[in-house]
Amino acid sequence: MIYEMRVYRCVPGRLPALMKRFDTITLKLFEKHGIKQAGFFTTLIGESNQELTYFLAWDSLADREKKWTAFQSDPDWIAARAKTEEDGQIVNNIVSQLLVPTPFSSVK
């Protein structure tokens, strides 16, 4: 299993719009494409409280490539993203890391 950690750094004040988009649109599209989420988090204490961090679980790099490419090119996602950004950009920056659990990790 491979985990992907994605950190979305929002334009100031736009975190609620990002969370709403995930809750009402993105997660349904993830399900449509077989993308498994492994948790969503906001920052309680840290550098910025305008971040959404989440983890995705992939069976392999090939699994990620296939499903993520399908999601990113889905016309429903492209249209929904454009509509949710009519009031302005939501995300300033995205950081993504692909992680492999260690032998002693409680998550496998």
N, C-alpha and C positions, 0 to 999 in steps of 0.2 A: 504494500500500500504506500502511496505517495500522498503527502499532504501539501496543499498550497496555501500559504498565508498571504492574504491580500490586505493591504492597508490603503484606505481611501482617505486622502486628506482633502477636506471640503473647503470650498470658498467660504469665508466667514459667514456664519448665519444660515448656511445651506444644508447642514447635517439633517435637520428634520425632513427636508425634501428628498434627500438620498435614502433615508430610512423608509419613508413612505413608498418610494419607488421599489425598493427591495421587497417590502411587505406586500404590496399590491400588484406588482408586475414581474420583477426579476425572478423571484423564487418560483413562480408558476412556469416561467420559461426555462429555468434550471431543471425543473421536474420534467418538462416536455423533452429536454435533451438528455436526460439521465444524469445530470450533474448533481452529485451528493454533497450537501453542505455538512460541515462538522462543527459549526458554531459561529455565532456572530457576537461581537463585543463592541461597546463604546468605551472610551477612556475615562476612568474615574479620576485617576491621578496620573499625570504624565506631562509630556511636552505640550500637548494640545487636546482640548476637549472637542475638537472639530474633526475627529477621526472616527471611521468605522473600520474595524478589523474583523476579518472573517477567514475561516478555513474551509477548504474544499478537499474532499477525499477522492483520489483517483486510483484506479487499479494499476495503471502504468503510464509512462510518458505518452505512449501511442493512444491510450484511452483519453488522456487530457487533450491531446492535439485534435483528435476527431471530434470530441464533444464541444470543446471550447470554440473551435472554428465554426461548427454548426450553429452554436449559440450566437456568436458575434456576427454572423452573416444572415441570421434569421430576420426576415422583413418585419415581423412583429416587434422584435427587439429594436431594430433601427428606427421604426416609427415611434415606438413608445419612448425611447431615449430622446428623440427630437422633441416630442410633445412635452415631456417633463422638463426640458431645458428651454422652453419658450420664454420663461421669466429670467433666463440667464444660466450660465454655466453652474454646475453643481460641484463637480470634483476638480480640484486644482492639480492633483498629482496622485498617481497610483504606484505603490511599491508592491512587487510580487516576489515571493521566494518559494521554491519547491523544496520540500523537506522530506527526509526519510527518517522514520523512528529508529532510535538506537535499540540495541538488544535489551536494555534494561528499562525502556519506556513503558509506562502503563498504557499508552496508546500504541497499537500495532498497525 
